[in-house]
Amino acid sequence: MLSTTLDPANRLVAATLEKRWNDALVDLENVKNHHLRFRREQHREITAEQRTKLLALARDLPRLWNNPGTPAKDKKRMLRLLIKPKFQALQSVTSCMPVG
């Protein structure tokens, strides 16, 4: 403890600074743990069958998109499905970062 070697008039200030420092260390550890959990959740393996189906859907997407019978609302939904996971991942990481 720093407070035992300080002038008595400065002990309150030192104790406050030490508490803030310790709180910041706890916050840092929480952010690190959150980041590790996030990375584990994002890293998922897919089976060969899932990969084949996914690639088939990806190859079929331009045909579906360019089909005159595909309504705008469906195109918007497809975009949301493609963009939303990336946006959420970015939002999750940036919400843990200190500002300033």
Residue frames as a rotation matrix with the C-alpha (Angstrom) as fourth column:
MET 1
0.572 0.820 0.000 0.00
0.820 -0.572 0.000 0.00
0.000 0.000 -1.000 0.00
LEU 2
-0.173 -0.596 0.784 1.19
0.582 -0.704 -0.407 3.46
0.795 0.386 0.468 -0.90
SER 3
0.566 0.565 0.601 -0.66
-0.012 -0.723 0.691 5.20
0.825 -0.398 -0.402 1.90
THR 4
0.818 -0.267 -0.508 1.74
0.570 0.264 0.778 4.08
-0.074 -0.927 0.368 4.64
THR 5
-0.194 -0.980 -0.036 4.65
0.948 -0.197 0.252 6.05
-0.254 0.014 0.967 3.14
LEU 6
-0.163 0.215 0.963 2.72
0.605 -0.749 0.270 9.21
0.779 0.627 -0.008 2.25
ASP 7
-0.969 -0.049 0.243 2.21
-0.113 -0.785 -0.609 12.42
0.220 -0.618 0.755 4.06
PRO 8
-0.647 0.758 -0.080 -1.06
0.564 0.405 -0.719 12.12
-0.513 -0.510 -0.690 6.04
ALA 9
-0.192 0.582 -0.790 -2.55
-0.358 -0.791 -0.496 15.05
-0.914 0.187 0.360 4.09
ASN 10
-0.352 -0.027 -0.936 -2.12
-0.935 -0.023 0.353 13.13
-0.031 0.999 -0.017 0.81
ARG 11
-0.888 -0.046 0.458 -3.32
-0.133 0.978 -0.160 9.71
-0.441 -0.203 -0.874 1.93
LEU 12
0.071 0.992 0.109 -6.93
0.033 0.107 -0.994 10.29
-0.997 0.074 -0.025 0.84
VAL 13
0.411 0.002 -0.911 -5.79
-0.843 -0.380 -0.381 11.37
-0.347 0.925 -0.154 -2.62
ALA 14
-0.623 -0.736 -0.265 -3.48
-0.782 0.595 0.186 8.37
0.021 0.323 -0.946 -2.90
ALA 15
-0.663 0.452 0.597 -6.19
0.043 0.819 -0.572 5.98
-0.747 -0.354 -0.563 -1.74
THR 16
0.415 0.853 -0.317 -8.61
-0.270 -0.218 -0.938 7.42
-0.869 0.475 0.140 -4.30
LEU 17
0.167 -0.443 -0.881 -6.04
-0.985 -0.120 -0.127 7.09
-0.050 0.888 -0.457 -7.10
GLU 18
-0.844 -0.497 0.202 -5.18
-0.504 0.863 0.016 3.56
-0.182 -0.088 -0.979 -6.03
LYS 19
-0.242 0.845 0.478 -8.88
0.074 0.507 -0.859 2.60
-0.967 -0.172 -0.185 -6.03
ARG 20
0.572 0.431 -0.698 -9.34
-0.603 -0.357 -0.714 4.07
-0.557 0.829 0.055 -9.52
TRP 21
-0.305 -0.784 -0.541 -6.27
-0.951 0.284 0.124 2.17
0.056 0.552 -0.832 -10.73
ASN 22
-0.857 -0.002 0.515 -7.53
-0.169 0.946 -0.278 -1.10
-0.486 -0.325 -0.811 -9.28
ASP 23
0.182 0.981 0.061 -11.00
-0.066 0.074 -0.995 -0.51
-0.981 0.177 0.078 -10.76
ALA 24
0.387 -0.113 -0.915 -9.41
-0.891 -0.303 -0.339 0.13
-0.239 0.946 -0.218 -14.15
LEU 25
-0.721 -0.687 -0.088 -7.47
-0.692 0.707 0.149 -3.15
-0.041 0.168 -0.985 -13.88
VAL 26
-0.504 0.646 0.573 -10.69
0.109 0.706 -0.700 -5.01
-0.857 -0.290 -0.426 -13.10
ASP 27
0.507 0.701 -0.502 -12.39
-0.383 -0.339 -0.859 -3.33
-0.772 0.628 0.097 -16.07
LEU 28
-0.082 -0.644 -0.761 -9.47
-0.996 0.021 0.089 -4.30
-0.041 0.765 -0.643 -18.31
GLU 29
-0.898 -0.241 0.368 -9.71
-0.281 0.958 -0.058 -7.92
-0.339 -0.155 -0.928 -17.20
ASN 30
-0.052 0.966 0.253 -13.47
0.086 0.257 -0.963 -7.90
-0.995 -0.028 -0.096 -17.86
VAL 31
0.499 0.181 -0.848 -12.94
-0.743 -0.414 -0.526 -6.54
-0.446 0.892 -0.072 -21.37
LYS 32
-0.539 -0.764 -0.354 -10.28
-0.842 0.489 0.228 -9.18
-0.001 0.421 -0.907 -22.07
ASN 33
-0.764 0.308 0.567 -12.60
0.036 0.898 -0.439 -11.95
-0.645 -0.315 -0.697 -20.88
HIS 34
0.327 0.919 -0.221 -15.49
-0.153 -0.180 -0.972 -10.56
-0.933 0.351 0.082 -22.94
HIS 35
0.194 -0.341 -0.920 -13.26
-0.962 -0.248 -0.111 -10.44
-0.190 0.907 -0.377 -26.00
LEU 36
-0.844 -0.530 0.084 -12.14
-0.515 0.844 0.151 -14.05
-0.151 0.084 -0.985 -25.52
ARG 37
-0.360 0.807 0.469 -15.76
0.197 0.557 -0.807 -15.21
-0.912 -0.198 -0.359 -25.17
PHE 38
0.485 0.539 -0.688 -16.70
-0.493 -0.482 -0.725 -13.24
-0.722 0.691 0.032 -28.26
ARG 39
-0.246 -0.670 -0.700 -13.85
-0.968 0.139 0.207 -14.78
-0.041 0.729 -0.683 -30.27
ARG 40
-0.895 -0.057 0.442 -14.84
-0.131 0.982 -0.137 -18.29
-0.427 -0.180 -0.886 -29.15
GLU 41
0.013 0.990 0.139 -18.47
0.135 0.136 -0.981 -17.69
-0.991 0.031 -0.132 -30.11
GLN 42
0.447 0.148 -0.882 -17.52
-0.724 -0.519 -0.454 -16.35
-0.525 0.842 -0.125 -33.52
HIS 43
-0.523 -0.711 -0.470 -15.28
-0.851 0.467 0.241 -19.27
0.048 0.526 -0.849 -34.38
ARG 44
0.261 0.673 0.692 -17.62
-0.524 0.701 -0.484 -22.03
-0.811 -0.237 0.535 -35.41
GLU 45
-0.846 -0.530 0.050 -16.81
-0.294 0.543 0.786 -24.98
-0.444 0.651 -0.616 -37.58
ILE 46
0.247 0.918 -0.309 -19.21
-0.881 0.080 -0.466 -26.10
-0.403 0.388 0.829 -40.29
THR 47
0.113 -0.133 0.985 -19.59
0.097 0.988 0.122 -29.58
-0.989 0.082 0.125 -41.68
ALA 48
-0.877 -0.465 0.119 -18.75
0.113 0.042 0.993 -30.49
-0.467 0.884 0.016 -45.26
GLU 49
-0.330 0.847 0.416 -22.46
0.942 0.266 0.207 -30.82
0.065 0.460 -0.885 -46.03
GLN 50
0.500 0.498 -0.709 -23.19
0.602 -0.788 -0.128 -27.36
-0.622 -0.363 -0.694 -44.59
ARG 51
-0.331 -0.729 -0.600 -20.32
-0.075 -0.613 0.787 -25.91
-0.941 0.305 0.148 -46.59
THR 52
-0.856 0.047 0.516 -21.66
0.498 0.350 0.794 -27.47
-0.143 0.936 -0.323 -49.82
LYS 53
0.133 0.989 0.068 -25.15
0.991 -0.132 -0.027 -26.08
-0.018 0.071 -0.997 -49.17
LEU 54
0.378 -0.051 -0.925 -23.78
0.337 -0.922 0.189 -22.66
-0.862 -0.383 -0.331 -48.30
LEU 55
-0.681 -0.694 -0.233 -21.69
-0.017 -0.303 0.953 -22.48
-0.732 0.653 0.195 -51.46
ALA 56
-0.603 0.551 0.577 -24.70
0.794 0.345 0.501 -23.56
0.077 0.760 -0.645 -53.54
LEU 57
0.470 0.786 -0.401 -26.77
0.823 -0.555 -0.124 -20.77
-0.320 -0.272 -0.908 -52.00
ALA 58
0.026 -0.558 -0.829 -23.99
0.063 -0.827 0.559 -18.27
-0.998 -0.067 0.014 -52.65
ARG 59
-0.899 -0.348 0.267 -23.80
0.251 0.091 0.964 -19.31
-0.360 0.933 0.005 -56.30
ASP 60
-0.300 0.888 0.350 -27.58
0.930 0.189 0.316 -18.98
0.214 0.420 -0.882 -56.59
LEU 61
-0.084 0.270 -0.959 -27.76
0.656 -0.709 -0.257 -15.54
-0.750 -0.651 -0.117 -54.94
PRO 62
-0.822 -0.221 -0.525 -27.10
-0.168 -0.786 0.595 -13.47
-0.544 0.577 0.609 -58.11
ARG 63
-0.818 0.573 0.051 -29.86
0.299 0.347 0.889 -15.31
0.492 0.743 -0.455 -59.97
LEU 64
-0.062 0.811 -0.582 -32.28
0.997 0.072 -0.006 -14.68
0.037 -0.581 -0.813 -57.10
TRP 65
-0.307 -0.144 -0.941 -31.20
0.431 -0.902 -0.002 -11.05
-0.849 -0.406 0.339 -56.75
ASN 66
-0.880 -0.151 -0.450 -31.53
-0.289 -0.580 0.762 -10.28
-0.376 0.801 0.467 -60.47
ASN 67
-0.663 0.717 0.215 -34.83
0.742 0.589 0.321 -12.12
0.104 0.372 -0.922 -60.87
PRO 68
-0.741 0.416 0.528 -37.52
-0.204 -0.888 0.413 -9.53
0.640 0.198 0.742 -61.70
GLY 69
0.254 0.911 -0.326 -39.93
0.080 0.316 0.945 -11.48
0.964 -0.266 0.007 -59.51
THR 70
-0.230 -0.396 -0.889 -37.84
0.920 0.209 -0.332 -10.89
0.317 -0.894 0.317 -56.36
PRO 71
0.741 0.601 0.299 -39.51
0.471 -0.783 0.406 -8.05
0.478 -0.160 -0.864 -54.44
ALA 72
0.065 -0.707 0.704 -37.46
-0.231 -0.697 -0.679 -5.17
0.971 -0.119 -0.209 -53.02
LYS 73
0.544 0.181 0.819 -38.46
-0.823 -0.078 0.563 -6.17
0.166 -0.980 0.106 -49.49
ASP 74
0.970 -0.226 0.091 -36.85
0.206 0.961 0.186 -9.60
-0.130 -0.161 0.978 -50.01
LYS 75
0.352 -0.882 0.312 -33.68
0.464 -0.125 -0.877 -7.98
0.813 0.453 0.366 -51.35
LYS 76
0.165 -0.241 0.956 -33.55
-0.660 -0.748 -0.074 -5.74
0.733 -0.619 -0.282 -48.30
ARG 77
0.851 0.198 0.487 -33.98
-0.506 0.556 0.659 -8.76
-0.140 -0.807 0.574 -46.07
MET 78
0.785 -0.619 -0.019 -31.13
0.556 0.718 -0.418 -10.56
0.272 0.318 0.908 -47.84
LEU 79
0.109 -0.762 0.638 -28.89
0.026 -0.640 -0.768 -7.55
0.994 0.100 -0.050 -47.32
ARG 80
0.410 0.109 0.905 -29.79
-0.842 -0.336 0.422 -7.38
0.350 -0.936 -0.046 -43.64
LEU 81
0.985 -0.007 0.170 -28.98
-0.061 0.918 0.392 -11.08
-0.159 -0.396 0.904 -43.24
LEU 82
0.512 -0.848 0.140 -25.58
0.654 0.278 -0.704 -10.53
0.558 0.451 0.696 -44.84
ILE 83
-0.074 -0.555 0.828 -24.70
-0.045 -0.828 -0.559 -7.29
0.996 -0.079 0.036 -43.06
LYS 84
0.681 0.504 0.531 -26.22
-0.473 -0.251 0.845 -7.70
0.559 -0.827 0.067 -39.58
PRO 85
0.865 -0.370 -0.338 -23.78
0.499 0.698 0.514 -10.33
0.046 -0.613 0.788 -38.20
LYS 86
-0.095 -0.947 0.307 -20.77
0.833 -0.245 -0.496 -8.22
0.545 0.209 0.812 -39.24
PHE 87
-0.038 0.162 0.986 -22.29
-0.200 -0.968 0.152 -5.07
0.979 -0.191 0.069 -37.77
GLN 88
0.901 0.414 0.132 -23.11
-0.226 0.186 0.956 -6.84
0.371 -0.891 0.261 -34.50
ALA 89
0.540 -0.780 -0.315 -19.58
0.828 0.560 0.033 -8.21
0.151 -0.279 0.948 -34.27
LEU 90
-0.341 -0.658 0.671 -18.11
0.515 -0.728 -0.452 -4.77
0.786 0.192 0.588 -34.82
GLN 91
0.271 0.551 0.789 -20.54
-0.404 -0.679 0.613 -3.22
0.874 -0.485 0.039 -32.35
SER 92
0.943 0.089 -0.320 -19.70
0.212 0.581 0.786 -5.83
0.256 -0.809 0.529 -29.71
VAL 93
0.122 -0.981 -0.152 -15.98
0.960 0.155 -0.232 -5.22
0.251 -0.117 0.961 -30.00
THR 94
-0.449 -0.331 0.830 -16.22
0.291 -0.932 -0.214 -1.44
0.845 0.145 0.515 -30.07
SER 95
0.567 0.715 0.410 -18.62
-0.195 -0.367 0.909 -1.31
0.801 -0.595 -0.069 -27.11
CYS 96
0.796 -0.331 -0.508 -15.88
0.604 0.499 0.621 -2.79
0.048 -0.801 0.597 -24.94
MET 97
-0.153 -0.927 0.342 -13.28
0.862 -0.295 -0.412 -0.26
0.483 0.231 0.844 -25.98
PRO 98
0.032 0.119 -0.992 -12.67
0.759 -0.649 -0.053 2.76
-0.651 -0.751 -0.111 -23.77
VAL 99
0.500 0.202 0.842 -13.41
0.740 -0.605 -0.294 6.13
0.450 0.770 -0.452 -25.33
GLY 100
0.970 -0.092 0.224 -11.16
-0.159 -0.940 0.303 9.12
0.183 -0.329 -0.926 -24.88
